[in-house]
Amino acid sequence: MSKKSTGPFRKIEHVGIAVRDLDEAVSRYEQMMGAVCYKRETVESEGVETAFFYTGESKIELLASTRNDSPVARFLEKRGEGVHHLAFEVDDIHKEMERCRKLGFTLLSESPKPGADSKLVAFLHPKEHHGVLIELCQAAHSS
């Protein structure tokens, strides 16, 4: 049996973790992982500041809210710190969004949006995925 996926999701691109204090979390993850955060970035449209770490072929993304009305702020208020989303890399985000729509999944936007780490992103509602917010992501330059 092959270990490679034959479906549209190429790999787990990253795991998003919501944190209250990004500086403290970056320090803690650098210690734990023995790796340095390779990128910090603010995504104004989503009201978050992010920090990324490589781990093998995948990444860890720490997310902290930059405003009280952001999705991450609401998540932190409701659930506290922890896993916020699971992101899958796709070759064609538009095609995947359409495929998911046809399957009856609820997308949280009509079209992909610019995200952190030079990605186009779209999210699938967590209610249909056992409480897990799913992110589809594609390198922005390959759309």
C-alpha positions in Angstrom: 0.0 0.0 0.0 1.4 3.4 -1.0 2.1 6.0 1.6 1.6 8.8 -0.9 -1.8 10.5 -1.2 -3.5 10.1 -4.5 -6.1 12.8 -3.6 -6.0 16.5 -4.2 -4.3 17.4 -0.9 -0.6 17.2 -1.6 0.6 17.4 2.1 -0.1 18.9 5.4 1.3 22.4 4.7 1.1 23.6 8.3 -0.7 23.3 11.6 -2.0 26.7 12.9 -1.8 27.3 16.7 -3.6 30.2 18.3 -1.6 31.9 21.1 -2.2 34.9 23.3 1.4 36.2 23.4 3.3 35.6 20.1 6.7 36.7 21.5 6.4 34.2 24.4 5.2 31.5 22.2 8.0 32.0 19.6 10.5 31.7 22.4 8.9 28.6 23.8 8.7 26.9 20.4 12.2 27.8 19.5 13.4 26.1 22.7 11.2 23.0 22.3 11.9 22.5 18.6 15.6 23.5 18.7 14.8 25.6 15.6 14.5 29.3 14.9 11.3 31.0 13.7 12.1 31.7 10.0 9.4 34.3 9.4 7.0 36.7 11.2 4.3 38.4 9.3 1.1 40.4 9.9 -2.0 39.7 7.9 -4.0 42.9 8.3 -7.1 41.5 6.6 -7.4 38.7 9.1 -6.2 40.7 12.2 -3.3 38.3 13.0 0.4 38.3 13.4 2.0 35.0 12.5 5.3 33.2 13.1 6.5 30.1 11.2 8.7 27.2 11.9 9.8 24.4 9.6 9.3 20.8 10.8 10.3 18.3 8.1 8.2 18.9 5.0 5.5 20.8 7.0 5.4 23.9 9.2 4.0 25.2 12.4 2.2 28.6 12.3 1.7 30.4 15.5 -1.1 33.0 15.3 -1.8 35.9 17.6 -4.7 38.4 17.3 -3.9 42.0 16.5 -7.4 43.2 17.1 -10.4 42.2 19.3 -12.8 41.4 16.4 -10.5 39.0 14.5 -11.4 35.3 14.0 -8.3 34.3 16.1 -9.4 36.7 18.9 -12.9 35.0 18.9 -11.3 31.6 18.9 -9.1 32.4 21.8 -12.0 33.9 23.8 -14.2 30.8 23.1 -11.6 28.0 23.2 -8.4 29.3 24.6 -4.9 28.7 23.2 -4.4 25.6 21.0 -4.7 24.1 17.6 -6.7 26.6 15.4 -6.5 24.9 12.0 -5.0 22.3 9.8 -3.8 23.5 6.4 -3.4 21.3 3.3 -1.4 22.3 0.2 -3.3 22.1 -3.0 -2.2 22.6 -6.6 -5.2 24.6 -7.7 -7.1 26.3 -5.0 -10.0 27.5 -7.3 -10.5 23.9 -8.5 -10.4 22.6 -4.9 -12.9 25.2 -3.7 -15.3 24.2 -6.5 -14.9 20.5 -5.7 -15.6 21.1 -2.1 -18.7 23.2 -2.9 -20.0 20.5 -5.2 -19.6 18.0 -2.3 -21.7 20.2 -0.1 -19.0 21.6 2.2 -19.3 25.1 3.5 -16.6 27.5 2.5 -16.0 30.6 4.6 -15.4 32.8 1.5 -16.4 32.8 -2.1 -12.9 33.1 -3.4 -9.3 32.6 -2.1 -7.7 35.4 -0.1 -4.1 36.4 0.4 -2.7 34.7 3.5 0.5 34.5 5.3 3.7 33.0 3.9 2.9 34.0 0.3 -0.2 31.8 0.1 -3.7 32.0 -1.3 -6.0 30.6 1.3 -9.6 29.4 1.7 -11.2 27.8 4.8 -13.8 25.0 5.2 -16.2 25.4 8.1 -15.2 23.3 11.2 -18.7 22.1 11.9 -18.4 19.7 8.9 -14.9 18.4 9.9 -15.4 17.3 13.5 -14.6 20.7 14.9 -11.4 21.3 12.9 -11.1 24.4 10.7 -9.6 23.2 7.4 -7.4 25.6 5.3 -6.7 25.0 1.7 -3.5 26.8 0.6 -1.6 27.4 -2.6 1.5 29.3 -3.4 0.3 32.7 -4.5 2.5 32.9 -7.5 1.0 29.7 -9.0 -2.6 30.6 -9.2 
